[in-house]
Amino acid sequence: MRSAPIVLSIVAGALALLGLAIPPWILPPIETLETGAPGTGLAQLRDADRQLQYAALPVPLDPADNTDSPLASEIYENVQILGNLTDAEFTRLMLAITEWVSPVQGCEYCHDLTSEEGFASDALYTKVVSRTMLRMVQHINAQWAEHVAPSGVTCYTCHRGENVPPALWYSQNEPTGDQFLGKPQSWHLEAASITEFFSDVPYSQYLQADPLSANIESRTPFPGPDSPGTTVEGAENLYIFMMQMSESLGVNCTYCHNSRSFQDWTQSTPFRWIAYWGIRMARDINVNYIEPLAAVLPDNRKGPLGDPGKANCGTCHHGNNKPLGGYNLLEHYLAGLTVDGQPPDPGPKQAIILGEAVPVAQAGPDAAAEQPAVVAPPIAEDAIEQSVEPAGEGTGLPPAGEPDAPAADPTLGGTVTPTPAAPADPAPAPPGPSDAPSPDGSAPQAPVPGSPEVTPEASPAPGAPEASDAPSMGQPPSNPLPVNPQPGPAADPAPTTIVPAPQN
């Protein structure tokens, strides 16, 4: 009996050590959702008790009574975007935007009610910016259905009740001091979380004009003209960019990729194709809508290099594979937040999910979408039934043939005549787009072949660095924003001309 306390102490200590050794991500309850074919490991794991920030779902306002309601342009002055709405719809949308963007400041966040012009005044920069943002929302819902259908986007998708969307990124100064692989030592050794470890470098390289190619995986055993020829740092930055996407959507790599062949589009899930359009959508709005606002925004709304806060995947998703869990807020505000009062066309995305629109080889971003169908590599006709037809870049198998001459019995001193090797046609390379509009790109085959690409004439933001020690999401600029700031007068430069992306 005297040994019982000692034994109990040893057992308790062992259990305590075991508890410390078990990583928290394997503790229950863990939810598993299979997103691919059985047995392929295409599954998503997530904590069932996970609580996401900015997950509140706003209640839509009551529908507007349009009975005998005149147009807003007939009642109000200087209504440039929403003048085609009835007064009832216009007022309802203004009240909703106030709740989505400036619930504390109210209407006066954008409107200078102290001026003689009143609501018509453009004295506050926030009104000029909001006008551009309304154009951007309409553009996304009209032109990027492959990514945002059917729920589309609203102001609340990004703002979540805040004046400034919580998840933005800014270009940063080049790091100084001792560096390792282009990054400061502290960036590698002192980051307290994965979010802090991920720099903003990939955003600058992939979500602005003139993006880098994402082809880093060599598909040949030796260097050659077909090798991507990337650097270690380039591969690291692409990996970081992928991890940023994974964190922003709250998913594993296998949500989009089959880990047996990350590059092969024929083995990837449809979500990779939807993400392909999402990357281009973020690049489009950064280049054509957000970056031009640098001429309008005050200094306290810019980053250390003078650029506005720009969008990435987390700006809309906030840790959810569908923003707001797929909650369709847009359907209550089609008037004003869409070009024609119609929701985004679900056809293109549905075709992707059903496999009716697939990535196909393309000679360039302007090439026709009609391309040859994917041809599977050849396989011997007498292969056993259990064989699986090779996919991707497998080597073609020559058909089994008969020997040219009978083989003599070696035990009797004869010679064996080997069967000559039959020429084998090489298997076609797996088609699929790169993550940059280049000759290695791709476009969907049907039914809507594509959304607008970023025009190569667009100029990149000046001073965008290739390396940084700044966190990736929600990183404030060097001059932090004041709490509930009141907007000041708009800057003197003329309002920025927004150049929409070319439409097909």
Stockholm file with secondary structure:
# STOCKHOLM 1.0

chainA/1-504         MRSAPIVLSIVAGALALLGLAIPPWILPPIETLETGAPGTGLAQLRDADRQLQYAALPVPLDPADNTDSPLASEIYENVQILGNLTDAEFTRLMLAITEWVSPVQGCEYCHDLTSEEGFASDALYTKVVSRTMLRMVQHINAQWAEHVAPSGVTCYTCHRGENVPPALWYSQNEPTGDQFLGKPQSWHLEAASITEFFSDVPYSQYLQADPLSANIESRTPFPGPDSPGTTVEGAENLYIFMMQMSESLGVNCTYCHNSRSFQDWTQSTPFRWIAYWGIRMARDINVNYIEPLAAVLPDNRKGPLGDPGKANCGTCHHGNNKPLGGYNLLEHYLAGLTVDGQPPDPGPKQAIILGEAVPVAQAGPDAAAEQPAVVAPPIAEDAIEQSVEPAGEGTGLPPAGEPDAPAADPTLGGTVTPTPAAPADPAPAPPGPSDAPSPDGSAPQAPVPGSPEVTPEASPAPGAPEASDAPSMGQPPSNPLPVNPQPGPAADPAPTTIVPAPQN
#=GR chainA/1-504 SS CTTHHHHHHHHHHHHHHHHHHSCGGGSSCEEEEECSSTTSCCEEEEETTCCCTTCCCCCCCCCCCCTTCCBHHHHSSSCCSSTTSBHHHHHHHHHHHHHHHCTTTGGGGTCCTTSTTGGGCCCBHHHHHHHHHHHHHHHHHHHCHHHHTTTCCCHHHHHTTSSSCSSCBCCCCCCCSSEETTEEHHHHHSCSSHHHHSCSHHHHHHSSSSCCCCCCCCCSSSCSTTSCCCCHHHHHHHHHHHHHHHHHHTCCGGGTCCTTCTTCGGGSCHHHHHHHHHHHHHHHHIIIIIGGGGGTSCGGGBCTTSCBCBCCHHHHHTTCSSGGGGCCCGGGCHHHHBSSSCCCCSHHHHHHHTTSSCEEECSSTTSCSCCCCCCCCCCCTTCCTTCCCCCTTCCCCCCCCCCSSCCCCGGGTCCCCCCCCCCCCCCCCCCCCCSSSSTTCEEECSSSCCCCCCCTTSCCCTTCCSCCCSCSSSCCCSSCCCSSCCCCBCCSSCCCCCCCCCCC
#=GC SS_cons         CTTHHHHHHHHHHHHHHHHHHSCGGGSSCEEEEECSSTTSCCEEEEETTCCCTTCCCCCCCCCCCCTTCCBHHHHSSSCCSSTTSBHHHHHHHHHHHHHHHCTTTGGGGTCCTTSTTGGGCCCBHHHHHHHHHHHHHHHHHHHCHHHHTTTCCCHHHHHTTSSSCSSCBCCCCCCCSSEETTEEHHHHHSCSSHHHHSCSHHHHHHSSSSCCCCCCCCCSSSCSTTSCCCCHHHHHHHHHHHHHHHHHHTCCGGGTCCTTCTTCGGGSCHHHHHHHHHHHHHHHHIIIIIGGGGGTSCGGGBCTTSCBCBCCHHHHHTTCSSGGGGCCCGGGCHHHHBSSSCCCCSHHHHHHHTTSSCEEECSSTTSCSCCCCCCCCCCCTTCCTTCCCCCTTCCCCCCCCCCSSCCCCGGGTCCCCCCCCCCCCCCCCCCCCCSSSSTTCEEECSSSCCCCCCCTTSCCCTTCCSCCCSCSSSCCCSSCCCSSCCCCBCCSSCCCCCCCCCCC
//
